[in-house]
Amino acid sequence: MKATFNAQTGLDLSPSCIQDATLLDRVALATAKAEVEGRRYILSTNRTPGLNYDDRLPQRLGIGKTKAYELVNSGELRSRKIAGKHVVSESAVRRFLDPEAYAAPVDSSDAQAA
């Protein structure tokens, strides 16, 4: 297969290189998605040093600290208590923000019986 070199960008634009770039994009996207899904948020006014994201729950939800405590204490927002701090996973935040997206699928036979 003939390589196609673009002098302006310095890139090899042959089909095999474009396919490799697409694969690299997919890997980068999957890595970024896994990083976001692994995030944890805490009920605090102080950021945890060394993280590449803001781990304060109220900031993630765009609400005040008092409302965040209410949501956690009422059970509306699932959390775990670790070392005396309420810790909320990214998946719990997403379930809270969009509960319909995480609702159990309805079995078509149940829907017809009703």
DOFI-416613 format. One record per residue (C-alpha): residue number from 1; residue in three letters; chain; x, y, z. Coordinates in Angstrom, 3 decimals. Example, Ala and Ser with C-alpha at 12.3 -4.5 7.8 and 13.67 -1.06 7.14 Angstrom:
DOFI-416613
> pos; code; unit; X; Y; Z
> 1; ALA; A; 12.300; -4.500; 7.800
> 2; SER; A; 13.670; -1.060; 7.140
END
This chain:
DOFI-416613
> pos; code; unit; X; Y; Z
> 1; MET; A; 0.000; 0.000; 0.000
> 2; LYS; A; 1.337; 3.398; -0.953
> 3; ALA; A; 1.966; 5.832; 1.922
> 4; THR; A; 0.542; 9.302; 1.557
> 5; PHE; A; 2.637; 11.957; 3.269
> 6; ASN; A; 1.190; 15.385; 3.949
> 7; ALA; A; 4.053; 17.903; 3.982
> 8; GLN; A; 1.974; 20.573; 5.725
> 9; THR; A; 1.010; 18.457; 8.752
> 10; GLY; A; 3.840; 15.952; 8.644
> 11; LEU; A; 1.356; 13.093; 8.906
> 12; ASP; A; 1.173; 9.869; 7.003
> 13; LEU; A; -2.372; 9.829; 5.642
> 14; SER; A; -2.385; 6.311; 4.277
> 15; PRO; A; -5.529; 4.299; 5.071
> 16; SER; A; -3.659; 2.020; 7.507
> 17; CYS; A; -2.323; 4.999; 9.482
> 18; ILE; A; -5.757; 6.608; 9.572
> 19; GLN; A; -7.172; 3.336; 10.890
> 20; ASP; A; -4.443; 3.229; 13.572
> 21; ALA; A; -5.281; 6.805; 14.568
> 22; THR; A; -8.938; 5.871; 14.899
> 23; LEU; A; -7.957; 2.964; 17.137
> 24; LEU; A; -5.809; 5.288; 19.252
> 25; ASP; A; -8.756; 7.690; 19.534
> 26; ARG; A; -10.962; 4.830; 20.717
> 27; VAL; A; -8.387; 3.780; 23.308
> 28; ALA; A; -8.037; 7.372; 24.524
> 29; LEU; A; -11.819; 7.717; 24.751
> 30; ALA; A; -12.163; 4.442; 26.673
> 31; THR; A; -9.384; 5.494; 29.053
> 32; ALA; A; -11.007; 8.873; 29.679
> 33; LYS; A; -14.407; 7.248; 30.221
> 34; ALA; A; -12.955; 4.792; 32.750
> 35; GLU; A; -11.247; 7.651; 34.586
> 36; VAL; A; -14.494; 9.618; 34.859
> 37; GLU; A; -16.527; 6.579; 35.946
> 38; GLY; A; -13.983; 5.893; 38.690
> 39; ARG; A; -14.388; 9.302; 40.276
> 40; ARG; A; -15.559; 9.668; 43.857
> 41; TYR; A; -17.004; 12.751; 45.521
> 42; ILE; A; -17.006; 13.737; 49.183
> 43; LEU; A; -19.188; 16.017; 51.287
> 44; SER; A; -16.606; 18.678; 51.959
> 45; THR; A; -15.779; 22.274; 51.236
> 46; ASN; A; -12.113; 21.429; 50.606
> 47; ARG; A; -10.727; 19.713; 47.523
> 48; THR; A; -8.577; 16.653; 47.975
> 49; PRO; A; -5.025; 17.558; 46.884
> 50; GLY; A; -3.456; 15.571; 44.075
> 51; LEU; A; -6.615; 14.774; 42.129
> 52; ASN; A; -7.097; 15.965; 38.564
> 53; TYR; A; -10.768; 16.769; 39.221
> 54; ASP; A; -12.817; 18.603; 41.842
> 55; ASP; A; -14.023; 15.903; 44.236
> 56; ARG; A; -16.460; 18.074; 46.209
> 57; LEU; A; -19.985; 16.692; 45.888
> 58; PRO; A; -21.847; 20.017; 46.084
> 59; GLN; A; -19.778; 21.386; 43.177
> 60; ARG; A; -20.403; 18.245; 41.111
> 61; LEU; A; -24.154; 18.581; 41.614
> 62; GLY; A; -24.248; 22.375; 41.414
> 63; ILE; A; -25.984; 22.671; 44.783
> 64; GLY; A; -25.139; 23.917; 48.249
> 65; LYS; A; -23.493; 21.854; 50.967
> 66; THR; A; -26.684; 21.747; 53.079
> 67; LYS; A; -28.756; 20.352; 50.193
> 68; ALA; A; -26.032; 17.786; 49.461
> 69; TYR; A; -26.161; 16.619; 53.101
> 70; GLU; A; -29.960; 16.369; 52.894
> 71; LEU; A; -29.770; 14.214; 49.758
> 72; VAL; A; -27.195; 11.867; 51.291
> 73; ASN; A; -28.871; 11.622; 54.701
> 74; SER; A; -32.318; 10.971; 53.173
> 75; GLY; A; -30.927; 8.185; 50.981
> 76; GLU; A; -31.922; 9.924; 47.738
> 77; LEU; A; -28.235; 9.953; 46.822
> 78; ARG; A; -26.439; 6.701; 47.586
> 79; SER; A; -23.221; 7.021; 49.539
> 80; ARG; A; -20.838; 5.104; 51.737
> 81; LYS; A; -19.174; 6.353; 54.841
> 82; ILE; A; -15.409; 5.874; 54.653
> 83; ALA; A; -13.116; 7.181; 57.373
> 84; GLY; A; -15.954; 9.331; 58.692
> 85; LYS; A; -16.696; 10.958; 55.325
> 86; HIS; A; -19.652; 10.416; 53.027
> 87; VAL; A; -18.276; 9.211; 49.690
> 88; VAL; A; -20.468; 9.182; 46.564
> 89; SER; A; -19.516; 7.410; 43.342
> 90; GLU; A; -19.891; 8.898; 39.877
> 91; SER; A; -22.451; 6.208; 39.046
> 92; ALA; A; -24.544; 7.209; 42.101
> 93; VAL; A; -24.406; 10.838; 40.949
> 94; ARG; A; -25.535; 9.835; 37.455
> 95; ARG; A; -28.353; 7.679; 38.839
> 96; PHE; A; -29.521; 10.632; 40.912
> 97; LEU; A; -29.330; 13.114; 38.030
> 98; ASP; A; -31.034; 10.825; 35.490
> 99; PRO; A; -33.005; 8.085; 37.281
> 100; GLU; A; -34.955; 7.098; 34.150
> 101; ALA; A; -31.758; 6.123; 32.352
> 102; TYR; A; -30.998; 3.631; 35.142
> 103; ALA; A; -34.543; 2.287; 35.656
> 104; ALA; A; -34.979; -1.451; 35.379
> 105; PRO; A; -36.093; -2.471; 31.887
> 106; VAL; A; -39.748; -3.450; 31.593
> 107; ASP; A; -40.337; -6.975; 30.375
> 108; SER; A; -42.559; -6.849; 27.282
> 109; SER; A; -44.690; -9.772; 28.561
> 110; ASP; A; -45.406; -7.833; 31.796
> 111; ALA; A; -46.447; -4.772; 29.788
> 112; GLN; A; -48.878; -6.829; 27.662
> 113; ALA; A; -50.461; -8.504; 30.711
> 114; ALA; A; -51.322; -5.143; 32.264
END
